[in-house]
């Protein structure tokens, strides 16, 4: 139990605990996409993605001051929410064609919705435990303080949304989220395919936080017909350049 506690808070602060969209457990991915396509700071596809993100956040009626930043990063999953940086990262080696395709089909919206659900889960956990309690717990376990920017953000979350108390409607859910978070597998260390990783992957897939996020994302999943239509259209666009 105590070990889990250290693990959780360490994950928050130092391993930049990320909730991945779709983890690919293979070095192959790294080898297959070595090009840094997005050396351009503001590619069109990313501007569009940002608009999709802003609109989705607005439509979900979530507080603007708690909206995580959106940033490119080379990584193994399509998107990931890092708690320590309070940032949603986008895999930057995705080709412009694929990024366009995902923007147009609604696939990116669905993946973003998945990550936003993780953001909301973390809000519930912080509101349940309390920003100060989390910071104190961290200091007791590690002997030094939590990152100031993260502590500030945790307080902002608490002040904006309020604490979850035993009388709150979200109480049971928040408690379950906290337990799931304690048991959230750390998949960031594994890149090859091994039995251990497969087990971790199953744990990851069956974790309540992941199940819940997938459920929300599925509501935004594009239909097959739409996907095919957009793929053909984007492909012809590419030929006409
Ligand atoms: Zn996830």
py3Dmol code that shows the C-alpha trace and the ligand (Angstrom):
import py3Dmol

protein = """\
ATOM      1  CA  UNK A   1       0.000   0.000   0.000  1.00  0.00           C
ATOM      2  CA  UNK A   2       2.691   2.454   1.043  1.00  0.00           C
ATOM      3  CA  UNK A   3       4.792   1.382  -1.882  1.00  0.00           C
ATOM      4  CA  UNK A   4       1.919   2.136  -4.215  1.00  0.00           C
ATOM      5  CA  UNK A   5       1.561   5.554  -2.688  1.00  0.00           C
ATOM      6  CA  UNK A   6       5.180   6.445  -3.334  1.00  0.00           C
ATOM      7  CA  UNK A   7       4.883   5.045  -6.781  1.00  0.00           C
ATOM      8  CA  UNK A   8       1.835   7.113  -7.617  1.00  0.00           C
ATOM      9  CA  UNK A   9       3.239  10.390  -6.464  1.00  0.00           C
ATOM     10  CA  UNK A  10       6.602   9.663  -8.014  1.00  0.00           C
ATOM     11  CA  UNK A  11       4.831   8.991 -11.241  1.00  0.00           C
ATOM     12  CA  UNK A  12       3.035  12.305 -11.022  1.00  0.00           C
ATOM     13  CA  UNK A  13       6.187  14.260 -10.446  1.00  0.00           C
ATOM     14  CA  UNK A  14       9.163  12.622 -11.955  1.00  0.00           C
ATOM     15  CA  UNK A  15       8.324   9.919 -14.411  1.00  0.00           C
ATOM     16  CA  UNK A  16       5.891  12.356 -15.984  1.00  0.00           C
ATOM     17  CA  UNK A  17       3.084   9.856 -15.672  1.00  0.00           C
ATOM     18  CA  UNK A  18       1.480   9.771 -19.056  1.00  0.00           C
ATOM     19  CA  UNK A  19      -1.815   8.383 -20.092  1.00  0.00           C
ATOM     20  CA  UNK A  20      -1.160   7.072 -23.556  1.00  0.00           C
ATOM     21  CA  UNK A  21      -3.780   6.918 -26.274  1.00  0.00           C
ATOM     22  CA  UNK A  22      -2.521   3.792 -27.909  1.00  0.00           C
ATOM     23  CA  UNK A  23       0.764   2.380 -26.769  1.00  0.00           C
ATOM     24  CA  UNK A  24       2.835   0.465 -29.250  1.00  0.00           C
ATOM     25  CA  UNK A  25       5.247  -1.805 -27.528  1.00  0.00           C
ATOM     26  CA  UNK A  26       7.906  -1.985 -30.104  1.00  0.00           C
ATOM     27  CA  UNK A  27      11.177  -0.462 -31.148  1.00  0.00           C
ATOM     28  CA  UNK A  28       9.927  -0.978 -34.677  1.00  0.00           C
ATOM     29  CA  UNK A  29       7.827   2.164 -34.466  1.00  0.00           C
ATOM     30  CA  UNK A  30      10.893   4.226 -33.691  1.00  0.00           C
ATOM     31  CA  UNK A  31      12.734   2.674 -36.595  1.00  0.00           C
ATOM     32  CA  UNK A  32       9.889   3.014 -39.071  1.00  0.00           C
ATOM     33  CA  UNK A  33       9.319   6.711 -38.540  1.00  0.00           C
ATOM     34  CA  UNK A  34      12.701   8.304 -38.044  1.00  0.00           C
ATOM     35  CA  UNK A  35      11.870  11.507 -39.897  1.00  0.00           C
ATOM     36  CA  UNK A  36      11.149  14.530 -37.816  1.00  0.00           C
ATOM     37  CA  UNK A  37       8.366  15.740 -40.057  1.00  0.00           C
ATOM     38  CA  UNK A  38       7.251  18.534 -37.818  1.00  0.00           C
ATOM     39  CA  UNK A  39      10.401  20.588 -37.777  1.00  0.00           C
ATOM     40  CA  UNK A  40       8.084  23.365 -38.915  1.00  0.00           C
ATOM     41  CA  UNK A  41       6.801  25.012 -35.731  1.00  0.00           C
ATOM     42  CA  UNK A  42       3.281  25.692 -36.921  1.00  0.00           C
ATOM     43  CA  UNK A  43       2.204  23.187 -39.522  1.00  0.00           C
ATOM     44  CA  UNK A  44      -1.332  23.596 -40.831  1.00  0.00           C
ATOM     45  CA  UNK A  45      -2.427  20.219 -39.474  1.00  0.00           C
ATOM     46  CA  UNK A  46      -1.438  21.169 -35.989  1.00  0.00           C
ATOM     47  CA  UNK A  47      -3.302  24.467 -36.159  1.00  0.00           C
ATOM     48  CA  UNK A  48      -6.382  22.482 -37.183  1.00  0.00           C
ATOM     49  CA  UNK A  49      -5.819  19.979 -34.403  1.00  0.00           C
ATOM     50  CA  UNK A  50      -5.578  22.816 -31.903  1.00  0.00           C
ATOM     51  CA  UNK A  51      -8.897  24.197 -33.158  1.00  0.00           C
ATOM     52  CA  UNK A  52     -10.513  20.781 -32.764  1.00  0.00           C
ATOM     53  CA  UNK A  53      -9.139  20.623 -29.236  1.00  0.00           C
ATOM     54  CA  UNK A  54     -10.322  24.126 -28.302  1.00  0.00           C
ATOM     55  CA  UNK A  55     -13.810  23.457 -29.669  1.00  0.00           C
ATOM     56  CA  UNK A  56     -14.089  20.100 -27.944  1.00  0.00           C
ATOM     57  CA  UNK A  57     -13.044  21.646 -24.625  1.00  0.00           C
ATOM     58  CA  UNK A  58     -15.611  24.401 -25.086  1.00  0.00           C
ATOM     59  CA  UNK A  59     -18.393  21.984 -26.078  1.00  0.00           C
ATOM     60  CA  UNK A  60     -17.714  19.865 -23.012  1.00  0.00           C
ATOM     61  CA  UNK A  61     -18.198  23.037 -20.990  1.00  0.00           C
ATOM     62  CA  UNK A  62     -14.954  22.631 -19.044  1.00  0.00           C
ATOM     63  CA  UNK A  63     -13.192  25.500 -17.222  1.00  0.00           C
ATOM     64  CA  UNK A  64     -10.807  27.357 -19.563  1.00  0.00           C
ATOM     65  CA  UNK A  65      -8.235  28.027 -16.827  1.00  0.00           C
ATOM     66  CA  UNK A  66      -7.761  24.274 -16.336  1.00  0.00           C
ATOM     67  CA  UNK A  67      -7.181  23.464 -20.006  1.00  0.00           C
ATOM     68  CA  UNK A  68      -3.841  21.659 -20.451  1.00  0.00           C
ATOM     69  CA  UNK A  69      -1.412  22.857 -23.109  1.00  0.00           C
ATOM     70  CA  UNK A  70      -1.099  20.949 -26.369  1.00  0.00           C
ATOM     71  CA  UNK A  71       2.453  20.115 -27.432  1.00  0.00           C
ATOM     72  CA  UNK A  72       4.381  17.993 -29.893  1.00  0.00           C
ATOM     73  CA  UNK A  73       6.712  15.293 -28.661  1.00  0.00           C
ATOM     74  CA  UNK A  74       8.411  12.231 -30.105  1.00  0.00           C
ATOM     75  CA  UNK A  75       6.842   9.266 -28.339  1.00  0.00           C
ATOM     76  CA  UNK A  76       5.319   5.846 -28.787  1.00  0.00           C
ATOM     77  CA  UNK A  77       1.655   6.685 -28.318  1.00  0.00           C
ATOM     78  CA  UNK A  78      -0.511   8.939 -30.493  1.00  0.00           C
ATOM     79  CA  UNK A  79      -1.311  11.252 -27.647  1.00  0.00           C
ATOM     80  CA  UNK A  80      -0.627  11.290 -23.940  1.00  0.00           C
ATOM     81  CA  UNK A  81      -1.542  13.404 -20.944  1.00  0.00           C
ATOM     82  CA  UNK A  82       1.398  14.189 -18.691  1.00  0.00           C
ATOM     83  CA  UNK A  83       0.345  15.153 -15.199  1.00  0.00           C
ATOM     84  CA  UNK A  84       3.705  16.583 -14.159  1.00  0.00           C
ATOM     85  CA  UNK A  85       3.790  19.014 -17.105  1.00  0.00           C
ATOM     86  CA  UNK A  86       0.009  19.384 -17.219  1.00  0.00           C
ATOM     87  CA  UNK A  87       0.276  18.977 -20.983  1.00  0.00           C
ATOM     88  CA  UNK A  88      -1.350  16.818 -23.644  1.00  0.00           C
ATOM     89  CA  UNK A  89       1.413  15.615 -25.932  1.00  0.00           C
ATOM     90  CA  UNK A  90       0.913  14.718 -29.587  1.00  0.00           C
ATOM     91  CA  UNK A  91       3.203  12.274 -31.344  1.00  0.00           C
ATOM     92  CA  UNK A  92       5.192  14.534 -33.631  1.00  0.00           C
ATOM     93  CA  UNK A  93       6.447  12.026 -36.179  1.00  0.00           C
ATOM     94  CA  UNK A  94       3.001  11.358 -37.577  1.00  0.00           C
ATOM     95  CA  UNK A  95       2.997  12.314 -41.260  1.00  0.00           C
ATOM     96  CA  UNK A  96       0.988  15.394 -42.361  1.00  0.00           C
ATOM     97  CA  UNK A  97      -1.182  13.045 -44.443  1.00  0.00           C
ATOM     98  CA  UNK A  98      -2.089  10.935 -41.424  1.00  0.00           C
ATOM     99  CA  UNK A  99      -2.593  13.983 -39.229  1.00  0.00           C
ATOM    100  CA  UNK A 100      -4.897  15.554 -41.833  1.00  0.00           C
ATOM    101  CA  UNK A 101      -6.758  12.309 -42.194  1.00  0.00           C
ATOM    102  CA  UNK A 102      -7.280  12.052 -38.455  1.00  0.00           C
ATOM    103  CA  UNK A 103      -8.391  15.666 -38.243  1.00  0.00           C
ATOM    104  CA  UNK A 104     -10.910  15.224 -41.042  1.00  0.00           C
ATOM    105  CA  UNK A 105     -12.366  11.869 -39.997  1.00  0.00           C
ATOM    106  CA  UNK A 106     -12.852  12.894 -36.391  1.00  0.00           C
ATOM    107  CA  UNK A 107     -10.330  10.364 -35.178  1.00  0.00           C
ATOM    108  CA  UNK A 108      -8.235  13.066 -33.546  1.00  0.00           C
ATOM    109  CA  UNK A 109     -11.313  14.414 -31.824  1.00  0.00           C
ATOM    110  CA  UNK A 110     -11.971  10.953 -30.432  1.00  0.00           C
ATOM    111  CA  UNK A 111      -8.369  10.550 -29.220  1.00  0.00           C
ATOM    112  CA  UNK A 112      -8.419  14.029 -27.695  1.00  0.00           C
ATOM    113  CA  UNK A 113     -11.649  13.130 -25.932  1.00  0.00           C
ATOM    114  CA  UNK A 114      -9.865  10.099 -24.464  1.00  0.00           C
ATOM    115  CA  UNK A 115      -7.069  12.278 -23.075  1.00  0.00           C
ATOM    116  CA  UNK A 116      -9.498  14.886 -21.771  1.00  0.00           C
ATOM    117  CA  UNK A 117     -11.226  12.131 -19.809  1.00  0.00           C
ATOM    118  CA  UNK A 118      -7.886  11.395 -18.127  1.00  0.00           C
ATOM    119  CA  UNK A 119      -7.547  15.097 -17.304  1.00  0.00           C
ATOM    120  CA  UNK A 120     -10.961  14.982 -15.634  1.00  0.00           C
ATOM    121  CA  UNK A 121     -10.028  11.819 -13.719  1.00  0.00           C
ATOM    122  CA  UNK A 122      -6.952  13.566 -12.340  1.00  0.00           C
ATOM    123  CA  UNK A 123      -9.092  16.514 -11.299  1.00  0.00           C
ATOM    124  CA  UNK A 124     -11.306  14.126  -9.323  1.00  0.00           C
ATOM    125  CA  UNK A 125      -8.295  12.484  -7.667  1.00  0.00           C
ATOM    126  CA  UNK A 126      -6.782  15.844  -6.659  1.00  0.00           C
ATOM    127  CA  UNK A 127     -10.138  17.105  -5.393  1.00  0.00           C
ATOM    128  CA  UNK A 128     -10.548  13.878  -3.449  1.00  0.00           C
ATOM    129  CA  UNK A 129      -7.099  13.771  -1.833  1.00  0.00           C
ATOM    130  CA  UNK A 130      -6.492  17.525  -1.662  1.00  0.00           C
ATOM    131  CA  UNK A 131      -3.536  19.418  -3.150  1.00  0.00           C
ATOM    132  CA  UNK A 132      -1.803  19.995   0.186  1.00  0.00           C
ATOM    133  CA  UNK A 133      -2.283  16.385   1.290  1.00  0.00           C
ATOM    134  CA  UNK A 134      -0.778  15.137  -1.942  1.00  0.00           C
ATOM    135  CA  UNK A 135       2.206  17.467  -1.587  1.00  0.00           C
ATOM    136  CA  UNK A 136       2.693  16.503   2.060  1.00  0.00           C
ATOM    137  CA  UNK A 137       2.472  12.804   1.283  1.00  0.00           C
ATOM    138  CA  UNK A 138       5.052  13.259  -1.403  1.00  0.00           C
ATOM    139  CA  UNK A 139       7.437  15.067   0.931  1.00  0.00           C
ATOM    140  CA  UNK A 140       7.011  12.424   3.649  1.00  0.00           C
ATOM    141  CA  UNK A 141       7.852   9.678   1.218  1.00  0.00           C
ATOM    142  CA  UNK A 142      10.668  11.353  -0.686  1.00  0.00           C
ATOM    143  CA  UNK A 143      12.123  13.990   1.594  1.00  0.00           C
ATOM    144  CA  UNK A 144      11.764  16.823  -0.882  1.00  0.00           C
ATOM    145  CA  UNK A 145       8.989  18.947  -2.288  1.00  0.00           C
ATOM    146  CA  UNK A 146       6.663  18.460  -5.211  1.00  0.00           C
ATOM    147  CA  UNK A 147       7.387  20.558  -8.332  1.00  0.00           C
ATOM    148  CA  UNK A 148       6.089  24.107  -7.570  1.00  0.00           C
ATOM    149  CA  UNK A 149       4.320  24.489 -10.925  1.00  0.00           C
ATOM    150  CA  UNK A 150       2.443  21.228 -10.342  1.00  0.00           C
ATOM    151  CA  UNK A 151       1.477  22.195  -6.793  1.00  0.00           C
ATOM    152  CA  UNK A 152       0.181  25.518  -8.090  1.00  0.00           C
ATOM    153  CA  UNK A 153      -1.882  23.744 -10.727  1.00  0.00           C
ATOM    154  CA  UNK A 154      -3.262  21.303  -8.161  1.00  0.00           C
ATOM    155  CA  UNK A 155      -4.389  24.222  -5.997  1.00  0.00           C
ATOM    156  CA  UNK A 156      -5.983  25.876  -8.997  1.00  0.00           C
ATOM    157  CA  UNK A 157      -7.922  22.679  -9.722  1.00  0.00           C
ATOM    158  CA  UNK A 158      -9.050  22.454  -6.114  1.00  0.00           C
ATOM    159  CA  UNK A 159     -10.067  26.119  -5.972  1.00  0.00           C
ATOM    160  CA  UNK A 160     -11.918  26.049  -9.281  1.00  0.00           C
ATOM    161  CA  UNK A 161     -13.836  22.807  -8.781  1.00  0.00           C
ATOM    162  CA  UNK A 162     -13.902  22.462  -4.986  1.00  0.00           C
ATOM    163  CA  UNK A 163     -13.007  19.500  -2.772  1.00  0.00           C
ATOM    164  CA  UNK A 164     -14.832  16.199  -3.033  1.00  0.00           C
ATOM    165  CA  UNK A 165     -16.242  15.292   0.382  1.00  0.00           C
ATOM    166  CA  UNK A 166     -18.100  12.158   1.554  1.00  0.00           C
ATOM    167  CA  UNK A 167     -21.307  14.066   0.780  1.00  0.00           C
ATOM    168  CA  UNK A 168     -20.339  14.805  -2.832  1.00  0.00           C
ATOM    169  CA  UNK A 169     -22.018  12.965  -5.674  1.00  0.00           C
ATOM    170  CA  UNK A 170     -18.568  12.179  -7.104  1.00  0.00           C
ATOM    171  CA  UNK A 171     -17.249  10.639  -3.872  1.00  0.00           C
ATOM    172  CA  UNK A 172     -17.459   6.948  -4.844  1.00  0.00           C
ATOM    173  CA  UNK A 173     -16.221   7.541  -8.356  1.00  0.00           C
ATOM    174  CA  UNK A 174     -13.263   9.585  -7.110  1.00  0.00           C
ATOM    175  CA  UNK A 175     -12.312   6.866  -4.650  1.00  0.00           C
ATOM    176  CA  UNK A 176     -12.380   4.263  -7.423  1.00  0.00           C
ATOM    177  CA  UNK A 177     -10.275   6.529  -9.634  1.00  0.00           C
ATOM    178  CA  UNK A 178      -7.711   6.914  -6.879  1.00  0.00           C
ATOM    179  CA  UNK A 179      -7.450   3.139  -6.490  1.00  0.00           C
ATOM    180  CA  UNK A 180      -7.163   2.682 -10.239  1.00  0.00           C
ATOM    181  CA  UNK A 181      -4.507   5.368 -10.339  1.00  0.00           C
ATOM    182  CA  UNK A 182      -2.497   3.599  -7.635  1.00  0.00           C
ATOM    183  CA  UNK A 183      -2.643   0.459  -9.757  1.00  0.00           C
ATOM    184  CA  UNK A 184      -2.010   2.220 -13.040  1.00  0.00           C
ATOM    185  CA  UNK A 185       0.795   0.290 -14.737  1.00  0.00           C
ATOM    186  CA  UNK A 186       3.910   2.189 -15.675  1.00  0.00           C
ATOM    187  CA  UNK A 187       4.294   1.314 -19.312  1.00  0.00           C
ATOM    188  CA  UNK A 188       6.801   4.049 -20.085  1.00  0.00           C
ATOM    189  CA  UNK A 189       9.834   1.871 -19.419  1.00  0.00           C
ATOM    190  CA  UNK A 190       8.986  -0.917 -21.822  1.00  0.00           C
ATOM    191  CA  UNK A 191       9.657  -0.801 -25.516  1.00  0.00           C
ATOM    192  CA  UNK A 192      10.387  -4.355 -26.617  1.00  0.00           C
ATOM    193  CA  UNK A 193       7.903  -7.184 -26.672  1.00  0.00           C
ATOM    194  CA  UNK A 194       8.131  -9.449 -23.661  1.00  0.00           C
ATOM    195  CA  UNK A 195       5.743 -11.428 -21.508  1.00  0.00           C
ATOM    196  CA  UNK A 196       6.112  -8.818 -18.790  1.00  0.00           C
ATOM    197  CA  UNK A 197       5.102  -6.099 -21.188  1.00  0.00           C
ATOM    198  CA  UNK A 198       2.119  -8.007 -22.457  1.00  0.00           C
ATOM    199  CA  UNK A 199       0.930  -8.431 -18.891  1.00  0.00           C
ATOM    200  CA  UNK A 200       1.486  -4.726 -18.279  1.00  0.00           C
ATOM    201  CA  UNK A 201      -0.428  -3.984 -21.456  1.00  0.00           C
ATOM    202  CA  UNK A 202      -3.383  -6.046 -20.268  1.00  0.00           C
ATOM    203  CA  UNK A 203      -3.303  -4.324 -16.903  1.00  0.00           C
ATOM    204  CA  UNK A 204      -3.219  -1.010 -18.732  1.00  0.00           C
ATOM    205  CA  UNK A 205      -6.172  -1.914 -20.926  1.00  0.00           C
ATOM    206  CA  UNK A 206      -8.244  -3.182 -18.013  1.00  0.00           C
ATOM    207  CA  UNK A 207      -7.463  -0.316 -15.669  1.00  0.00           C
ATOM    208  CA  UNK A 208     -10.620   1.598 -14.755  1.00  0.00           C
ATOM    209  CA  UNK A 209      -9.108   4.926 -15.866  1.00  0.00           C
ATOM    210  CA  UNK A 210      -8.445   3.494 -19.326  1.00  0.00           C
ATOM    211  CA  UNK A 211     -11.822   1.768 -19.560  1.00  0.00           C
ATOM    212  CA  UNK A 212     -13.611   4.978 -18.683  1.00  0.00           C
ATOM    213  CA  UNK A 213     -11.576   7.065 -21.141  1.00  0.00           C
ATOM    214  CA  UNK A 214     -12.198   4.565 -23.950  1.00  0.00           C
ATOM    215  CA  UNK A 215     -15.916   4.670 -23.241  1.00  0.00           C
ATOM    216  CA  UNK A 216     -16.001   8.455 -23.663  1.00  0.00           C
ATOM    217  CA  UNK A 217     -13.771   8.405 -26.755  1.00  0.00           C
ATOM    218  CA  UNK A 218     -15.975   5.800 -28.434  1.00  0.00           C
ATOM    219  CA  UNK A 219     -18.836   8.280 -28.504  1.00  0.00           C
ATOM    220  CA  UNK A 220     -16.691  10.351 -30.884  1.00  0.00           C
ATOM    221  CA  UNK A 221     -15.356   7.515 -33.003  1.00  0.00           C
ATOM    222  CA  UNK A 222     -15.891   8.108 -36.753  1.00  0.00           C
ATOM    223  CA  UNK A 223     -17.880   5.593 -38.797  1.00  0.00           C
ATOM    224  CA  UNK A 224     -16.103   3.333 -41.270  1.00  0.00           C
ATOM    225  CA  UNK A 225     -17.856   4.953 -44.243  1.00  0.00           C
ATOM    226  CA  UNK A 226     -16.664   8.385 -43.195  1.00  0.00           C
ATOM    227  CA  UNK A 227     -13.141   7.123 -42.619  1.00  0.00           C
ATOM    228  CA  UNK A 228     -12.949   5.562 -46.077  1.00  0.00           C
ATOM    229  CA  UNK A 229     -14.437   8.618 -47.793  1.00  0.00           C
ATOM    230  CA  UNK A 230     -11.967  10.991 -46.159  1.00  0.00           C
ATOM    231  CA  UNK A 231      -9.043   8.679 -46.866  1.00  0.00           C
ATOM    232  CA  UNK A 232      -9.829   8.645 -50.590  1.00  0.00           C
ATOM    233  CA  UNK A 233     -10.387  12.400 -50.714  1.00  0.00           C
ATOM    234  CA  UNK A 234      -7.148  13.168 -48.880  1.00  0.00           C
ATOM    235  CA  UNK A 235      -5.257  10.745 -51.053  1.00  0.00           C
ATOM    236  CA  UNK A 236      -6.374  12.459 -54.270  1.00  0.00           C
ATOM    237  CA  UNK A 237      -5.532  15.837 -52.775  1.00  0.00           C
ATOM    238  CA  UNK A 238      -2.045  14.555 -52.201  1.00  0.00           C
ATOM    239  CA  UNK A 239      -1.728  13.463 -55.840  1.00  0.00           C
ATOM    240  CA  UNK A 240      -2.825  16.831 -57.146  1.00  0.00           C
ATOM    241  CA  UNK A 241      -0.039  18.760 -55.402  1.00  0.00           C
TER     242      UNK A 241
END
"""
ligand_1 = """\
1
ZN
Zn -5.723 6.356 -21.850
"""
view = py3Dmol.view(width=600, height=400)
view.addModel(protein, "pdb")
view.setStyle({"model": 0}, {"cartoon": {"style": "trace"}})
view.addModel(ligand_1, "xyz")
view.setStyle({"model": 1}, {"stick": {}})
view.zoomTo()
view.show()
